[in-house]
């Protein structure tokens, strides 16, 4: 053999291994059958990342979440399958029935069990469903009929609360109005509707709703707390003081009222009263949500109890990871504490049924520290709701090439210079601008960014009953009073 024989030997090919969604799904099923649920969840989640539109993968992940006791997360996935991926996958109704039964929402469980039997008379789970219905009927007989009928109401109220917390105000208004139509004396829905209108900048509507509650349900604590929050945001300090003095005299008995009052005191800077109420609840074994631990941490920190504040904050982050960076001891939190850096909130808004909320989410993406990550997300890549305007806006954000509706973005940027970070109150201003823009007729001038920004801010402030003149607003944005007057008229006409 010659010296260079090795050089003439054929070289092996280097093969790359790129696992597919099917590969991880198979590994997940194998782990599931071995009852290693946590490993199964990990593999199936990876499979869903690679093939997000495959309903079988999503359904298997929902089953695993159910077996781990995370019924709400499982139900979210099951509803996604039925509403977005494959409406014919009717076995999801059986899984939903079981999950709702575990959660104690018997009316919802009964509804989905019957729906499964109706849609698949010879299905795999018919016998199990019949057994479940028998158990549900026995439960119903033992329960007060009125309480049994409230399950659907509680589900809607919880959904409305989630919409409010994630900034989906128009959708929350729609849902809460439907609840009130069905349950005209359900005061909790009125209080949340008042909040939704307030965050949208419709102060008079919010105030009118609270007044109705006070007239028909005098002394309603939630309404009093909301009235304090409204006065606080409007800088009506005499009203704030009067309401605080009144609320400090109240010693609520129910857990719900203690939580509401404690959170309201924390939000408005009365940390001693807030800590007393919230810490008392915690000592009694109250297992609150992320909002509870958020305000407990703040009230503890600002009353000098740093160890309790840090412990509560850990739980707040576990329940609401998007709050990371907003610790009460973080001196830079004012930079982070806005919708623009709450990725989960932006992703939810991208899937809204309302175009103004989706446009708002795209704008938030443009000013977010995680812009690149959001632009490559499933919520953007596979979004079927996007209109031509939104796709054009998205292209602009990616390439910075000029677009026909560039005023949309540039006007929002002008508003952002004066209102950042964007909180729940400021969100109403931006939603107003995007709602105005989508209604613009092609015959109207849309190029004067400063005039549009000045007009929208002026109308928004007037709706919030804040003192501002057109002359002041014109000077702020460098436009003439006559120009502003013209654009204010257009904004009001479009909003009406």
TIMI-989663 format. One line per 10 residues: number of its first residue (from 1); their letters; for each residue x, y, z of C-alpha. Coordinates in nm, 3 decimals. Layout:
BEGIN
NUM> a> X,Y,Z  ...
//
This chain:
BEGIN
1> xxxxxxxxxx> 0.000,0.000,0.000  0.145,0.338,-0.099  0.212,0.625,0.136  -0.080,0.834,0.017  -0.336,0.553,0.021  -0.516,0.712,0.315  -0.560,1.030,0.117  -0.728,0.834,-0.164  -0.972,0.654,0.068  -1.330,0.778,0.028
11> xxxxxxxxxx> -1.432,1.017,0.307  -1.750,0.954,0.508  -2.045,1.190,0.466  -2.143,1.406,0.765  -2.518,1.373,0.808  -2.711,1.636,1.001  -2.994,1.525,1.229  -3.293,1.759,1.239  -3.563,1.612,1.465  -3.919,1.679,1.348
21> xxxxxxxxxx> -4.238,1.735,1.540  -4.331,1.373,1.468  -4.003,1.255,1.625  -4.066,1.444,1.951  -4.433,1.339,1.949  -4.330,0.972,1.937  -4.082,1.022,2.221  -4.351,1.204,2.420  -4.600,0.920,2.373  -4.337,0.668,2.483
31> xxxxxxxxxx> -4.271,0.868,2.800  -4.648,0.907,2.855  -4.709,0.532,2.838  -4.428,0.484,3.091  -4.617,0.738,3.311  -4.324,0.980,3.308  -4.561,1.276,3.264  -4.310,1.556,3.308  -4.078,1.415,3.042  -4.379,1.351,2.819
41> xxxxxxxxxx> -4.490,1.712,2.860  -4.142,1.836,2.766  -4.129,1.629,2.445  -4.488,1.707,2.337  -4.434,2.080,2.397  -4.128,2.062,2.170  -4.335,1.877,1.907  -4.600,2.151,1.925  -4.335,2.421,1.875  -4.223,2.247,1.555
51> xxxxxxxxxx> -4.578,2.173,1.432  -4.809,2.425,1.604  -5.108,2.356,1.382  -5.124,1.977,1.438  -5.436,1.909,1.651  -5.328,1.557,1.759  -5.015,1.700,1.921  -5.210,1.977,2.093  -5.471,1.728,2.218  -5.206,1.496,2.363
61> xxxxxxxxxx> -5.049,1.790,2.547  -5.394,1.881,2.687  -5.437,1.525,2.815  -5.100,1.543,2.990  -5.188,1.878,3.150  -5.514,1.722,3.275  -5.332,1.429,3.433  -5.091,1.673,3.600  -5.391,1.857,3.747  -5.353,2.172,3.534
71> xxxxxxxxxx> -5.712,2.163,3.408  -5.735,2.528,3.304  -5.426,2.505,3.080  -5.565,2.182,2.933  -5.899,2.349,2.859  -5.728,2.640,2.685  -5.560,2.393,2.448  -5.880,2.195,2.390  -6.078,2.509,2.307  -5.798,2.612,2.068
81> xxxxxxxxxx> -5.838,2.282,1.882  -6.216,2.315,1.849  -6.217,2.687,1.765  -5.908,2.717,1.545  -5.753,2.385,1.440  -6.012,2.107,1.390  -6.377,2.150,1.490  -6.441,1.784,1.396  -6.214,1.655,1.673  -6.522,1.603,1.893
91> xxxxxxxxxx> -6.347,1.391,2.158  -6.218,1.724,2.288  -6.568,1.781,2.427  -6.533,1.467,2.638  -6.198,1.583,2.776  -6.343,1.929,2.845  -6.637,1.773,3.032  -6.398,1.584,3.261  -6.181,1.888,3.324  -6.474,2.117,3.403
101> xxxxxxxxxx> -6.610,1.853,3.643  -6.274,1.850,3.825  -6.281,2.231,3.845  -6.633,2.226,3.988  -6.794,2.392,3.685  -7.069,2.130,3.658  -7.289,2.316,3.414  -7.002,2.348,3.166  -6.913,1.980,3.221  -7.276,1.881,3.157
111> xxxxxxxxxx> -7.285,2.092,2.839  -6.970,1.939,2.687  -7.065,1.584,2.787  -7.401,1.614,2.611  -7.238,1.781,2.313  -6.995,1.489,2.278  -7.282,1.235,2.283  -7.473,1.441,2.028  -7.177,1.470,1.788  -7.039,1.115,1.819
121> xxxxxxxxxx> -7.310,0.865,1.914  -7.078,0.566,1.868  -6.762,0.734,1.994  -6.482,0.575,2.192  -6.577,0.755,2.514  -6.957,0.715,2.508  -6.972,0.477,2.808  -6.738,0.698,3.013  -6.946,1.004,2.921  -7.268,0.835,3.034
131> xxxxxxxxxx> -7.104,0.756,3.370  -6.989,1.116,3.400  -7.339,1.249,3.327  -7.481,1.026,3.596  -7.234,1.166,3.849  -7.307,1.521,3.740  -7.682,1.465,3.780  -7.626,1.336,4.133  -7.417,1.643,4.212  -7.686,1.871,4.072
141> xxxxxxxxxx> -7.954,1.711,4.290  -7.742,1.772,4.602  -7.666,2.133,4.508  -7.878,2.444,4.534  -8.030,2.495,4.188  -7.937,2.868,4.182  -7.573,2.789,4.255  -7.572,2.524,3.986  -7.697,2.779,3.733  -7.411,3.019,3.818
151> xxxxxxxxxx> -7.129,2.806,3.673  -7.157,2.961,3.327  -7.169,3.308,3.482  -6.852,3.245,3.685  -6.672,3.121,3.373  -6.769,3.437,3.179  -6.668,3.662,3.469  -6.327,3.494,3.494  -6.278,3.533,3.118  -6.371,3.902,3.143
161> xxxxxxxxxx> -6.117,3.952,3.422  -5.844,3.793,3.205  -5.939,4.024,2.915  -5.910,4.329,3.142  -5.572,4.223,3.281  -5.431,4.162,2.933  -5.562,4.492,2.795  -5.836,4.351,2.569  -6.075,4.628,2.672  -6.319,4.634,2.374
171> xxxxxxxxxx> -6.364,4.258,2.396  -6.414,4.281,2.773  -6.684,4.548,2.719  -6.863,4.321,2.471  -6.853,4.019,2.704  -6.955,4.211,3.017  -7.248,4.377,2.840  -7.372,4.032,2.738  -7.339,3.913,3.101  -7.540,4.213,3.224
181> xxxxxxxxxx> -7.812,4.148,2.965  -7.845,3.795,3.100  -7.792,3.878,3.470  -7.911,4.238,3.523  -7.839,4.231,3.899  -7.488,4.084,3.882  -7.303,4.387,4.021  -6.954,4.244,3.976  -7.004,4.261,3.599  -7.109,4.628,3.626
191> xxxxxxxxxx> -6.794,4.709,3.825  -6.566,4.540,3.573  -6.751,4.708,3.287  -6.687,5.045,3.453  -6.314,4.959,3.469  -6.311,4.860,3.101  -6.473,5.187,2.994  -6.237,5.387,3.216  -5.930,5.224,3.064  -6.070,5.300,2.719
201> xxxxxxxxxx> -6.089,5.666,2.821  -6.469,5.676,2.833  -6.484,5.829,3.181  -6.844,5.942,3.169  -6.969,5.595,3.081  -6.759,5.449,3.364  -6.896,5.705,3.612  -7.256,5.644,3.498  -7.219,5.269,3.555  -7.081,5.320,3.906
211> xxxxxxxxxx> -7.366,5.560,3.983  -7.617,5.293,3.878  -7.448,5.046,4.113  -7.459,5.294,4.403  -7.828,5.366,4.339  -7.938,5.002,4.318  -7.679,4.839,4.544  -7.576,5.107,4.799  -7.243,5.061,4.973  -7.105,4.820,4.710
221> xxxxxxxxxx> -6.738,4.790,4.813  -6.605,4.708,4.466  -6.772,5.019,4.326  -6.627,5.235,4.603  -6.279,5.093,4.535  -6.318,5.156,4.163  -6.430,5.512,4.232  -6.110,5.565,4.432  -5.897,5.421,4.150  -6.065,5.651,3.895
231> xxxxxxxxxx> -6.012,5.957,4.116  -5.648,5.856,4.175  -5.572,5.831,3.802  -5.751,6.160,3.737  -5.545,6.332,4.009  -5.862,6.441,4.190  -5.687,6.460,4.527  -5.981,6.593,4.738  -6.194,6.301,4.613  -5.905,6.058,4.673
241> xxxxxxxxxx> -5.868,6.174,5.034  -6.243,6.155,5.103  -6.271,5.803,4.960  -5.960,5.679,5.141  -6.089,5.813,5.472  -6.419,5.633,5.412  -6.262,5.303,5.306  -6.019,5.296,5.601  -6.320,5.269,5.832  -6.446,4.954,5.657
251> xxxxxxxxxx> -6.347,4.617,5.806  -6.450,4.364,5.539  -6.534,4.009,5.643  -6.525,3.824,5.310  -6.196,3.718,5.154  -6.296,3.874,4.820  -6.360,4.214,4.981  -6.038,4.205,5.185  -5.839,4.128,4.869  -6.010,4.403,4.666
261> xxxxxxxxxx> -5.964,4.664,4.938  -5.601,4.563,5.001  -5.511,4.578,4.631  -5.684,4.916,4.595  -5.495,5.061,4.890  -5.165,4.930,4.748  -5.238,5.075,4.402  -5.313,5.417,4.553  -5.004,5.423,4.780  -5.167,5.338,5.117
271> xxxxxxxxxx> -4.918,5.062,5.187  -4.972,5.020,5.563  -5.343,4.947,5.521  -5.272,4.732,5.215  -5.013,4.519,5.395  -5.237,4.470,5.698  -5.521,4.333,5.484  -5.315,4.125,5.240  -5.078,3.977,5.498  -5.375,3.883,5.715
281> xxxxxxxxxx> -5.525,3.694,5.422  -5.197,3.511,5.360  -5.171,3.406,5.726  -5.521,3.260,5.704  -5.403,3.033,5.423  -5.538,3.235,5.130  -5.370,3.100,4.814  -5.397,3.404,4.590  -5.319,3.463,4.224  -5.030,3.660,4.075
291> xxxxxxxxxx> -5.204,3.992,4.138  -5.239,3.913,4.509  -4.867,3.840,4.552  -4.774,4.139,4.334  -4.950,4.384,4.569  -4.842,4.196,4.881  -4.480,4.234,4.767  -4.520,4.606,4.699  -4.698,4.679,5.027  -4.441,4.474,5.220
301> xxxxxxxxxx> -4.146,4.647,5.054  -4.276,5.000,5.107  -4.346,4.926,5.476  -3.990,4.802,5.536  -4.054,4.425,5.526  -3.805,4.325,5.256  -3.789,3.951,5.334  -4.167,3.918,5.296  -4.156,4.134,4.983  -3.895,3.908,4.818
311> xxxxxxxxxx> -4.080,3.591,4.915  -4.409,3.725,4.776  -4.237,3.846,4.459  -4.103,3.496,4.386  -4.460,3.366,4.387  -4.582,3.660,4.180  -4.323,3.579,3.911  -4.408,3.209,3.915  -4.772,3.294,3.843  -4.709,3.592,3.609
321> xxxxxxxxxx> -4.360,3.560,3.450  -4.420,3.872,3.237  -4.393,4.087,3.552  -4.021,4.010,3.582  -3.822,4.332,3.599  -4.095,4.520,3.787  -3.979,4.437,4.138  -4.060,4.719,4.382  -3.689,4.750,4.468  -3.585,4.775,4.100
331> xxxxxxxxxx> -3.496,5.141,4.042  -3.530,5.094,3.666  -3.876,4.938,3.683  -4.041,5.248,3.538  -3.863,5.169,3.213  -3.986,4.810,3.215  -4.332,4.847,3.362  -4.539,4.889,3.048  -4.735,4.680,2.799  -4.446,4.715,2.554
341> xxxxxxxxxx> -4.228,4.484,2.764  -4.495,4.236,2.868  -4.448,3.982,2.591  -4.735,3.757,2.700  -4.974,4.052,2.684  -4.855,4.150,2.334  -4.896,3.793,2.207  -5.252,3.779,2.343  -5.340,4.108,2.175  -5.212,3.975,1.842
351> xxxxxxxxxx> -5.491,3.715,1.853  -5.768,3.962,1.936  -6.083,3.977,1.724  -6.045,4.357,1.705  -5.817,4.512,1.444  -5.733,4.814,1.664  -5.599,4.580,1.935  -5.391,4.384,1.685  -5.249,4.710,1.545  -5.174,4.819,1.902
361> xxxxxxxxxx> -4.989,4.490,1.957  -4.782,4.546,1.641  -4.692,4.896,1.760  -4.599,4.762,2.105  -4.376,4.510,1.927  -4.197,4.793,1.746  -4.097,4.959,2.076  -4.044,4.638,2.275  -3.706,4.520,2.397  -3.805,4.175,2.265
371> xxxxxxxxxx> -3.905,4.292,1.917  -3.707,4.027,1.725  -3.845,3.746,1.938  -4.207,3.859,1.892  -4.168,3.909,1.515  -4.069,3.541,1.481  -4.344,3.413,1.712  -4.621,3.173,1.611  -4.877,3.443,1.690  -4.736,3.654,1.407
381> xxxxxxxxxx> -4.620,3.386,1.162  -4.949,3.194,1.161  -5.192,3.476,1.226  -5.501,3.427,1.007  -5.674,3.743,1.137  -5.432,3.995,0.984  -5.583,4.232,0.729  -5.395,4.384,0.433  -5.316,4.689,0.650  -5.170,4.474,0.927
391> xxxxxxxxxx> -4.959,4.268,0.688  -4.830,4.592,0.536  -4.752,4.729,0.883  -4.573,4.407,0.975  -4.362,4.430,0.659  -4.273,4.788,0.750  -4.160,4.680,1.099  -3.936,4.413,0.949  -3.784,4.604,0.657  -3.843,4.974,0.738
401> xxxxxxxxxx> -3.956,5.021,0.376  -4.217,5.293,0.329  -4.579,5.190,0.344  -4.898,5.361,0.234  -5.026,5.391,0.590  -4.702,5.510,0.746  -4.895,5.780,0.934  -5.036,5.497,1.146  -4.694,5.426,1.297  -4.548,5.776,1.299
411> xxxxxxxxxx> -4.848,5.924,1.483  -4.833,5.647,1.741  -4.463,5.724,1.791  -4.545,6.090,1.856  -4.794,5.984,2.123  -4.539,5.741,2.266  -4.289,6.023,2.320  -4.535,6.171,2.569  -4.687,5.852,2.708  -4.439,5.580,2.796
421> xxxxxxxxxx> -4.421,5.327,2.938  -4.772,5.234,2.829  -4.991,5.121,3.119  -5.357,5.029,3.130  -5.468,5.394,3.131  -5.240,5.503,2.845  -5.347,5.200,2.639  -5.683,5.371,2.586  -5.514,5.660,2.405  -5.335,5.430,2.159
431> xxxxxxxxxx> -5.642,5.213,2.103  -5.834,5.531,2.021  -5.579,5.630,1.756  -5.579,5.287,1.589  -5.961,5.279,1.595  -5.965,5.621,1.427  -5.711,5.521,1.163  -5.891,5.206,1.047  -6.205,5.416,0.986  -6.027,5.681,0.782
441> xxxxxxxxxx> -6.168,5.735,0.434  -5.913,5.756,0.153  -6.043,6.104,0.072  -5.927,6.240,0.409  -5.578,6.377,0.459  -5.375,6.131,0.663  -5.026,6.274,0.632  -5.022,6.537,0.909  -4.890,6.318,1.193  -4.864,6.603,1.441
451> xxxxxxxxxx> -5.222,6.717,1.383  -5.359,6.364,1.423  -5.156,6.307,1.743  -5.267,6.641,1.889  -5.633,6.580,1.800  -5.645,6.225,1.937  -5.472,6.323,2.261  -5.702,6.624,2.302  -6.020,6.418,2.253  -5.886,6.144,2.484
461> xxxxxxxxxx> -5.806,6.395,2.760  -6.148,6.559,2.725  -6.316,6.218,2.754  -6.117,6.170,3.074  -6.242,6.508,3.195  -5.890,6.650,3.220  -5.842,7.025,3.186  -5.675,7.109,2.856  -5.736,7.372,2.588  -5.698,7.332,2.214
471> xxxxxxxxxx> -5.445,7.614,2.221  -5.229,7.424,2.473  -5.246,7.105,2.268  -5.171,7.285,1.942  -4.862,7.441,2.102  -4.750,7.104,2.240  -4.740,6.948,1.892  -4.648,7.259,1.691  -4.966,7.292,1.483  -5.201,7.587,1.439
481> xxxxxxxxxx> -5.521,7.609,1.644  -5.731,7.611,1.325  -5.562,7.292,1.201  -5.616,7.122,1.536  -5.982,7.226,1.540  -6.029,7.068,1.196  -5.865,6.740,1.301  -6.051,6.725,1.635  -6.376,6.741,1.440  -6.260,6.453,1.217
491> xxxxxx> -6.160,6.240,1.517  -6.498,6.295,1.685  -6.687,6.213,1.365  -6.488,5.893,1.314  -6.533,5.782,1.674  -6.907,5.846,1.662
//
